[in-house]
Amino acid sequence: MYDIIIVGGGTAGLSAAIYGVRAGRKVLILEAKSYGGQIVNSPEVENYPGIRKISGMEFAKGLYEQATGLGAEFRQGQVLRIEVRENHRSAVVSEADGSETEYKAKAVILATGARNRPLGVAREQELTGAGVSYCATCDGMFFRGKQVAVAGGGNTALEDAAFLSHYCERVYVIHRRDRFRGEERLVENLRQKENVEFVLDAVVEELMGKDILEGVRIRNVLSGEEMELSVSGLFVAIGQMPDNDGFAGIVSLDEKGYIQAAEDCRTEAPGIFVAGDCRTKEVRQLATAAADGAVAALAACEYIG
Ligand code: NAP
């Protein structure tokens, strides 16, 4: 029996673990993949207070080592569902052989983050890994010296384009509007680069190439005009979406699928808390994920008593 089970080993989950173990609680983190969450895909983090510049991977490694070094247990496993019993909560994990393992705790913190949103264009899934990617840091090196495109206008797309511009011959940034959602400083940085070209008011209509991506057909949303870009890589960076359907029976989700809770990170289910990007909130940043982790862990400690 644990005091707190944390579902998700990203910034929010690991921060919650640090606060939980430092409050003297027995903490288990269950994570479907590897530790770190989305930040591991960020080449550079420059806006976490107190750290001038750090790679996302290095940041995540520091958090993981801090949490486990303080005594939090970390186990890889996909949580299928949470069950609320009279005296405890259970997290049911699916095992590789198809069996299920039940972990019990007095409180559960859901910190499942969010996953990449697909473009929704035909053959996107088929060509993922054959030119289509959702992670420039992971796959960018395969496109050294080649022409690539980044779809999106947020910080992720702008940072990805900057990262790719270091070794790709040309980087097109395809965005559906003429104003960027991401920071002006990042836009200005790209404007200075000769091998970066903005393709604005445009959306990807078609992925070209038989077995591997050879280009994209784009459409100008204002004029309707279409054109083809010859690229061997398309990096999709159009934001994230939550992955909370498995918890819909015990907590309320908003219309976009985020778990409903206020800044106190308490859900309406007793003993179930929520932290980070999977929660309804205005600002999804590293700093707010870490803050949620602290708030949720302390709320869970208070609940346990
Ligand atoms: P985001 O800020 O939500 O931006 C998503 C972008 O994709 C927007 O420009 C949006 O266009 C576009 N988009 C959405 N759906 C689309 C569709 N179906 N077709 C075409 N374009 C579409 O997502 P993000 O860039 O991944 O960032 C997520 C959060 O993480 C943000 O809060 C961001 O600030 C933060 N972040 C911070 C850093 C950093 O500070 N170092 C780095 C990365 C991310 P519209 O603008 O027209 O809606």
Residues whose N, C-alpha, C, O or C-beta is under 5 A from the ligand:
A	BS01	NAP	E44 V45 E46 N47 L119 G152 G153 G154 N155 T156 A157 R176 R177 R181 A237 I238 G239 Q240 R284
